[in-house]
Amino acid sequence: MARIAVVFGTTNGQTAKISRRIVEVLRTEGHVVELLDTRAGIPDAALVGVQAVVIAGSVKMGKFPRQLIASVREHLGELLGIPTAFVPVSLSAARKNSASAQREVQKTTARFVAETGLNPGVIQPTAGALVYSRYAFFTKLVMRFLSKMTGGDTDTSRDYEYTDWNAVDDFARQFADDTQKLFGREFPQRLTQHRELLVRA
Ligand SMILES: Cc1cc2nc3c(=O)[nH]c(=O)nc-3n(C[C@H](O)[C@H](O)[C@H](O)COP(=O)(O)O)c2cc1C
């Protein structure tokens, strides 16, 4: 069992949904997990004692939410010393057969690394959603236009979710497993018990 934090930045909610699913899987695998929304800011002490972190962020105009970048930079000291995974959420990630879309995913991820100074050990690009029902009038028009340009969905009377939940579950289980292997060894626990015996004696 390890203490894990899932830190996320979202605009329209899909990354929050993905983050909650990751938390669910990590908890099912036996870890103690905290979910941190960067829109509310991350308290100074929030990552103290945390042994691994998953960071999820949605892409808007090629960029990740400002508060997510700021939070990672503020906590870089803690993050550099522990295993981290990054989950960039975008529509480009859904277009697996498009070389240009995949290049865009790589470019935005490289920008995250350059802007934060954090190079996560695992990168899990994840397809987001097209939620026409939540977009303001102008955003709806732009998103419909962009979607049409790339052969995507254009019926603005409904929403489209492209997230592959099986892939999210597989990623979270693998991260849970890797973290368990790193921190679930018997040795540190035995050491703690031994110390307690010494104190009692
Ligand atoms: C205004 C706007 C700009 C977007 N820009 C991009 C983009 O540059 N590249 C991309 O792949 N997806 C883009 N998307 C799609 C989002 O990444 C996708 O909808 C994602 O699910 C949003 O996650 P969220 O609901 O957590 O904010 C954009 C969406 C909106 C509404």
The ligand as an ORCA input file, in Angstrom:
! r2SCAN-3c Opt
* xyz 0 1
  C     -11.950     25.724    -26.598
  C     -11.362     24.338    -26.764
  C     -10.101     24.180    -27.315
  C      -9.573     22.901    -27.507
  N      -8.341     22.770    -28.047
  C      -7.842     21.527    -28.295
  C      -6.567     21.360    -28.896
  O      -5.847     22.311    -29.167
  N      -6.163     20.089    -29.170
  C      -6.920     18.986    -28.872
  O      -6.523     17.878    -29.163
  N      -8.122     19.117    -28.248
  C      -8.597     20.353    -27.964
  N      -9.807     20.503    -27.347
  C     -10.553     19.304    -26.939
  C     -10.370     19.024    -25.429
  O      -9.057     18.668    -25.133
  C     -11.321     17.907    -25.034
  O     -12.645     18.362    -25.222
  C     -11.133     17.439    -23.603
  O     -12.025     16.380    -23.353
  C     -11.366     18.568    -22.627
  O     -11.166     18.091    -21.330
  P     -11.888     18.762    -20.077
  O     -13.369     18.480    -20.235
  O     -11.307     18.095    -18.909
  O     -11.587     20.224    -20.127
  C     -10.337     21.768    -27.141
  C     -11.609     21.933    -26.558
  C     -12.125     23.210    -26.375
  C     -13.490     23.368    -25.768
*
